[in-house]
Structures are given as C-alpha cells and as structure tokens.
C-alpha cells in the first residue's frame, strides 16, 4: 500500500492529529452523556420504564445524529497514516495453547450436543410456560443475547459449540461441489428467515415450536454438510454460523495461525489491502481467497469479499431495527392501522420486513455510488461497498447490545437456574428488576457503536486511497447513511415498548 509520508515529521500535522483525536473523544463523550440523560426508555425485549423524555424527542434524536456527523468531521483531522495504521494493526500474541485448545474444543463440542438435546427434549416435554422452560431461556437469553454479546465483546466460540459442525464434519460429506455463483446469499436468506420466524411464529412463547425449529436447523444442517461439505455449508449457507462469524470479527480475541491473538476491539475489521479482492456477489473461486497480512507476519482471511457479504452486514443492522420497531407502541399502532383497512397482518409484516431490508441495503449501495461520483478514482461502487461494509458490524454490535443487555441481565438468574437443573423446571424463577439507569445505557451503546464504526471507516479509507483528500471525501456518503441509521435507532429506543400487533 503506498504511504503518504508528506505529513510525517511536520509539527502542524502532528498537532492536527492530536487535536482531532482529542476533540473526537471530548465531543463524543459530551454528546453521549447528553444523550444518556435524555432518555430512560428501554428497547427491544426489555421492559420500558414508561417515563417521559426530559427533552423533546426531536432534539434528543438530532443530538445523536449530530454526534455521528461531528465525530466524522473530527476524524478527518487524523491524517497521520502511521498513527492510523498503528491503531488497527496493534496485536499481542497470547500464545498457542495447542493442548488446552484441543481439550477445550472437545468439551465445547460435547456441551453443544448436550444443549441441543436438552433444548429439543425440554422444549417438547418441559413446562409450556416460556419463562421457566429451558429451551426458550437457553436459546434466547443464553444464545440470542449472551453468546452473541460474548462473540463481539470477547471472541467467537460458536464454531466449537455448533452441533451441525460437530456431527457434520465427522460424517461422509461433500457429495457435490458447492455452486460458487451463489456466494453467501443462502446465508443472507437464512438469517432473514430466522428473524422472520422469531418475530412472527411465536417461538419465544411456544417451547414445542422452538424445539421443532431447532431440531429442523440441525437436521437440515447435517444433511447440507453431507451434500456440499462441512466447510462450504458452514461458510456459505449456515445462517447461525455466518451470524456468529461476522459478529466475531468485532471481538478483540481470535485464533490466527494456531495462536491466540489480542487486538483492539473492532480493529480486525480494517482488512482492506490495495487489491481489495473479488467484489462480485458470488464469483469466488474459493472460500475467501483474498487475505491481508497482520503485524506479526501471519495472514487472516478477509471477511467481506462480495455484495452477498455486504448484505449480511446490512441484515444484521436491519433485523434489530425491525424488531425494535414492531415492539414499540407506535409500531404496533401503525401495523394495526394498516391491517385495519383489510390487509392481512402477515402481509403487513412481510412488506415492512422485506421492504425495510431492501431500503437499508439500497441506501448503503447508493452511498458507494455517490462516493465514486464525488472523487476521482478508478475504484467501482461495488469495491467501495465491499470495502466499507465491515464498519456496519460495529453498528450492529451497538444495536444488539442496546436490545439485549438489559434483557440478558434480567433473565440471567433464570438462565443459571435452568442450567443448574436442566431436567426439572425452576420452582421459584427469579427475574432481576433493573434500575432505570440501566436502560439509559442503550443510548450509549448505540452511539458508541456508531462512533467506533466511524473510526473503522476512516481507517479503511486510508488504506484504500493514497490521497488524504480522497480518503476523507470517500467516507462522507457512508457517514450520511450512518447518521440515518442512528436517527432511526435512537428514535426507536426512545419509544415505549409493547407487544407486537396480532402476534402477542
């Protein structure tokens, strides 16, 4: 990658770099504090406090959008390529631990199989009350909330737990070659399908239905690995494996070249090299052929290599926005109003779900086209969309934390209770009643995710373009889209929650 060394050694450039970084931190903290004070409404699956905003909602939402715009402008002052690269290339080798890793992996595989069997069995034979049924509590409090938070906060352990991988990799597999033209679009469809099932079929309230869905996922997964091979299925088709792999790239811990390495959170998303790699929606000749070299000399496969991967990143942002909307009083009222004129409710949900995803995806691709039109570059809109898409994963992590942090805390006693006595229902389940300030953290999670995403996009731009002006201007359309995402998400978490219309 060509380096622009013109700013090195110049006191004015260093002063701008330090001033920009300091200003970014100060303004971000001030606006975060202001946003946290502005609302104490819960989001998603948590219970709303019902208290009114201390400031007008429009001002609170505008303040959050302004925080993202201001952080992007201030990040533009950080023009020292050496400093930018040192941030995202910082690594610490924590050692191999080959034997410990092998033993831990074997125990995790057994644990995954045991949990799968318990979820299916207790979902069918356990108590019908979802709050004390092991299947519901483990899948949603343990997996959807806790394990996902661990994936982007610490590291991804799902490959070791995944029963599809444990069983499928040990059976004869790979009868046919996976059609590379499909890319990862089957996983995109699978993620959206699982979100649709979670939202509209009542699996959160019906343990037997949930057990059926979990059993079907494993059976189809094992059959798929037998057909196209374990690696191809898990990387291109399996929606849950894809879900955790993408979130896991945000985490500071990961195995690379057989050794555990520590990096700064979200910095492993800065993975663009000068070639960028394949950019077609499914025109790969291998799994993930493009790779970058880390600071220790090892290589890591690039996560986003095509428009199908861009769609995965957008889907992780959209699915949380969708669930946030349908679980608010205003969302339920809007859906009820449309259904009231004779439109079947399921069609209303389908139009909102598919149309919203298309809108989010189209907005991101449009930002790439605008960026190319604004700067003199030989790169295509598809290349820019592929390059900047990893920054969306930090946004999705912030959204997920806002949706599920309080939910996980409140149900953690129930989770430990069902795991401690898996074959019998807890006689006196406990749910934590959280103080109002915990729900106020949702604003910090959302804005914090966006602020880190701005830095990730800034680092990616400096690896894409040799010109500082090109690097800075290329980010603006994507920042504009992020501001839109921020405004929508902050508006949603300021609203009181409710049971989704026609689905309760």
N, C-alpha and C positions, 0 to 999 in steps of 0.2 A: 504494500500500500504506500503510495507516495506520501511523504511527510512534508508539511508546510512548516519550515523551520524559521520563517521570517519573523515570528513573534518571540522566538526564544532569545533570552538574553536582553530583551528590551524592557526597562523598568516600567514603562507605561502599560505594556501588555500584561505584565505580571500584576500590576496594580488593578487593572480592569478585571483580571481573572479572580483575584481575591475579593474585590468589591462585589463582583457579580455573584460569587458563591455565597458571600456573607449576606448580601441583600436577598438572595433567594431564600436562604434559611430564615432570616428575620421576618420577611413578609409572609412566607409560608406559615410560620409559627403563629404570627399575629392573626392571620386570616383563619387558620384552623381554630384558634382559641375563640375568635369571634363567632365562627360557625357552630362550634360546640355549645356556646352559650345561647345560641339562637333557637335551639330545638331540643326537646327531650322526647320526641316521638320515636317509638320502636319501628322496626321494619321487618318485612317478610313473615317468618314463622313466629316471631316473638310477639308478646302481648304489648299493645300500645298503652302508653300511660294515659292518654286522653287529655293531657294538659295542652293548653293553647300555646302557640308560639309567643315569645316575649317581644318579637319584632315582626313586622309584616312579612308574610311568606315570600313575596316577590323580592324583597330586599335581601333576605337570607339566601335565596337561590342565586340572585345576581352576585352576591358576595362570593359564593363558591365558584361561579363561573369566572369572576374576575381573578380569583386566586390562581386558577389554572393559566389564564392569559398572562398574568403578571409573572408567574414562575417561568413561562416560556420565554418572555422577553428578557428576564434576568439571566436565564440560562444562556442566552445568546452572547452575553458578555464573557462567558467562559470559553475563550478561544485558544487556549494553550493545549495543543494536541497531546503533548506529553502528559499533562495533568489528566486529561480525559481518559487517555489510554491506561494510565496507572490505576485509575479508579476501577475500570471494568476488567482489567487484566490481573488484578491482585488475587493471588492464590496462596494457600498454605496447605502443604501436604501433611495429612494426619496419619499416614501410614497405611500399610496394606491390610494387615489382619486377616490373611487368607483363611486360616483355620477357623477363626471366630466368625468370619463372614459365611463360610460354608455351613457351620453349625447353626448360626442364626437364620440362614436361608432355609435350612431343612425344618427348623422349628416353626418358622413363619408359614411354610407351606402346609405343615400339619395343622397349624392354627387356622389357616384359611379354609381347609377342608372341613375341620370341625365346626367352624362358624357357619359354613354353608349348610351342613347337615342340620345344625340346630335351628337355623333360620327357617328352613323348609319344614322341619318337624314341628317346631313350636308355632309357626305360622298357621299350620293346619290343625294341630292338636291343642294348642295353647288357648288361653282365655281370649275371647273376642274383643275385650277392651284394649284398645291400641296402646294406651299409656303404660300398661303393665305387660304387654306381650313382647317377648324377647325379639321376635322378628322385626317388628316396627321400630323398637327402640335401638336395636343394634344397627339396622340399615340406615335409619335417618339421623339419629343422634350420634351413633358411632362412626358410620361411613360417610354419609352425605355432609355432615357437619365436621366431626372431629378428625377423621382420617384425611379429609380434603384440606382442612386447615394445617394439619401436620405436613401435607405434601408440599404446600408452598411456603410454609414457615420454617421447616426443618429439612425434609427430603422425602422423596417418593419411595414408599415401601410396598406399594400395591403389586409390583411385579413378583415379589416374594409371596404375597398373600393370595394372589389371584388363583382360584381353583381351576379356571379354564387353562391357565398356563401349566399348573401342576399336573393336571391329568392329560391335557392335550399333547404336551411335549414328550410324554412317556409312551404314547401310543403311536403306531404307524401313521404317518401323515405326509402330506404333500403329494396327493394323487395327481393333481393338475397344477399347472402354474397359475399364479395369481395374475389376472389381466391388469398390467401396469397402467393402461389408459384410464382405469377407474380411480387411480390415485387413492386419496384418503376420503373421497366423497361418501363411501359407505359408512365410515365412522361419523361423518357430519350428520348424515341422515339418522344414524343410530342414536347420537346424542340428543338430537331434536325429538326423536321418537320417545326416548326415555323420559325427557322432560314433559312431553305431552301426556304420557301415561301417568307420571307422578301428579300432574296438575288436574287431570280430568277423570281419572278412573277410580279415585277413592282408595288407592293403595295405602295411603297414610292412615286410613281409618279401618281398613278391612285386612286383617293379617292373612287370611287364607288367600286373598287375591295377590297380596305381596309375595307370599310363598310361591305361588304359581309363576309369577313373573320372574323371580329369582331362579327357580328351577329351569324355566324356559331359557333364560340367559345362559346358564351353564351348559345345558344340553346343546343348544344351537352353537355355542362357542366351541365345544369339544368336536362337534360334527364339522364345523368350519375349519378347525385346525387339521382334522383328518383330510379334508378336501384340498386345501391350498397350502398347508404347512403352518406350524405354530407361529413362526416369526412374521410371516406375511399377514396372517389373520390378526395377530395382536397389534401390529403396527398400522394396518390399513383399514380394518373392519371393526374390531372390538371397540365399542364406544367408551366403555369404562376405562379400559387400558389407555386409550387415547386421552381421555379426560384427565387422568392422573399424570400421564407423561407430560402433557402441556403445562399443567399446574406445577409439576415437579421442577420444571426448568427455572421457576422463580426462586426456588429454595437455595440457601447458601451451601448445602451439603450435597455431594454427588460422588458416585464412583467414576473414576476416569483412569483408563489404563490399569485397572485392577487395584487402584489405590483410592482411599477416601480423601477428597479434597474439599477445602473450605474456601468460599469466595464471598464477596459482598452480596447481600440479598438482591436478586433480580439482575445482577450484572452478567450472569451467564446467558442472558437473552441478547446481549450485544454480540452477535455471531456473524456479522456480515464481513466477507472479505471482498477483494476488488472484483472478483469474477461474479459474485452473487450466486451463481449456480443455476440449475434448472428453474424456470419460472412458469412452466406450463401447469395446467390444472391436473395433469396426471400423466405427463410424458416422461416419467422417470425411467431410467434403465436399471435401477436398483432400488434398495430401500431408501436410503438417504445418502446419496453419493457425495454431495458436497460436504466439506469439513473445514474447520478452522483449527489453527494451532494455538494452544494455550501457552501461558507464560512459562510453564515447566517443560515445554517441548512436546507434550502429548497432544493428541488430536481428539476433537469431540465432534460428533455429527451435528449438522445444523438441524434445528427443529422445524423451521418453516422453509419449505422449498418450492411451494406451488400455491395456486389460488385455492386449492382444497384446504391447505393448512391455514390460509387466511380465513376461510370460512369457519374452521374450528375455533380460532381465536375470537371471531365475532360472535359465534354461537355461545361461547362461554360468557360473554358480556350480555348478550340479549336474553338468555334464558333466565338470568337473575333479574333483569329489568322486567321481563314479562311476569314472573312470579311475584315481584314486588308490586306491579300494577294490579293484578287480579285479586290480591289480598288486601287492598285498601277499600275504604268505604266508597270513595269516588269511582274507583274501577268497577266495583260491584254494581254501583248505581248506573254507570254508563252501559255496562253489558246488559243489565236488566232493562234499561230503556230501549235498546235496540231489539232485544228479544221480545219486548212488549208489543212491538208492531207486527209480530208474526214470524220473525226469523228464528229458526231453531237455535237454541243456545249453543249447541255444539258447533254449529257453523259460525257463530259469532266468535267463539274462542279460536276456531281454526283460522279464520280470516285475520284475527288480531295476531295470532302466533306466527303464521307464515308471512303475513304482510309486514309485521314488525321486524322479523329477521331479514327479509329482503331489503327493507328500508335501511337498517343498520349496515348490512353488507354493502349495499349500493352506495351509501354515504362514504364508506371508507375507500371504495374503489374510485369514487368521484374525487376524493381528496388527492389520490395518486395522480389522476389525470390533470387536476388543477396545478399540482406541484410541478409536473413536467412542463406544462404550458407557461409557468412563471419563470422558469430558469432555463438557461442554455445547457442542455445535457443530451447525451446520446442514450441515456437510460430510458426505458419504456415505463409507462404507468404500471404495468404488471410487475416489473422489477421493483419499483418503489413500494407497491402494496405488499409484496413478499418481504421486503427488507424491513419495513416499519411495523408489520403485523405483530411481532413479538412484544412490542410495548403494550399492546392491548391485554396481554396476560396479567400484567401488574394491575391494570384497571379491573379486570375480572376478579383478581385476588382481593382487592379492596372491597368490591361489591359483595363477594362471598362472605368476607369477614363481617361486614355490616349486616348481612342477612342472618348469619348463623352463630355469631359469637355468643350473644345473649341466650339464644336457643340452646346451644351446647352447655353453657354454664347452668342453666335452669334444669336441664334434664340429666346432668352428669350423675346425680345420686341414683336416678332410676337406671342409668346405664350400668353403673357399678353393681347395683342390686341384681339385675337380670344376669349379668356375667358371673356373679358370685354364686348364684343358684339357678343355673340355666334350665333345669328340668322342672322347676316349680315357679309359679308367679309370686312376686313380692306381696306379702300380706299388708304392708303399710308403705306404699311407694311415696317417696319424698321428692318434691319439686321445689327448687330454690325460688324464693321470691326476691328478685333482684332490685336494688335501689335504682331510682330514676336516672342517676348519672351514668349507669352502665349503658343504657340505650343512647345516651348523648354521645358515646364513643362512635356511634355509627357514622356521624359526620366526619370525624377524624379519620376513620378507616377509608371512607370514600375519597376524601380529598387527599389523604396520604398516598393512596394508590395512584391517583392521577398525577401527583407531584413527582413520584418516583418514575412513572411512565414518561413524563416529560424529559427527565434526565436520560432514560434509556433511549428515547427517540433522538435526543441530542447527540448521544454517543454514536448511535447508528449513523446519523447524518455525517458525522465527521469521519467515519470510516468509509462512507460511500463516495464523498466528494473531496477532491484536492483543494477546492476553493472554499475559504471560510464563508464567503457571501452565499455561495450555492448551498452549503451545508445549513446555514441559518434559514435561508428563504425556503428551502425544501420542506422544513418542518411545519411552517405556518398552516397550510391546509389541514394537516393531520391534527394540529393543536386545535383548530377551529372545530373539527369533528369531536375531539375530546371534550371541548367546552360544552358542546351539545349533549354528549353523554352525561357530563357532570350535572348540568342543569336538570335533566330528566331524573337522574338518580336522586339528587338532593330534594327535588320536589316530591318524589315518591316517599322518601323516608321521613318527610315532614307531615305525611298524611296519617290519620288514624287507620289501624288495620281492621279488617272484617273478614268473615267467611266468604270465599268466592261465590258469586251468584250462581244458583242452580247446581252447585257442586257440593254444598255442605251436607 
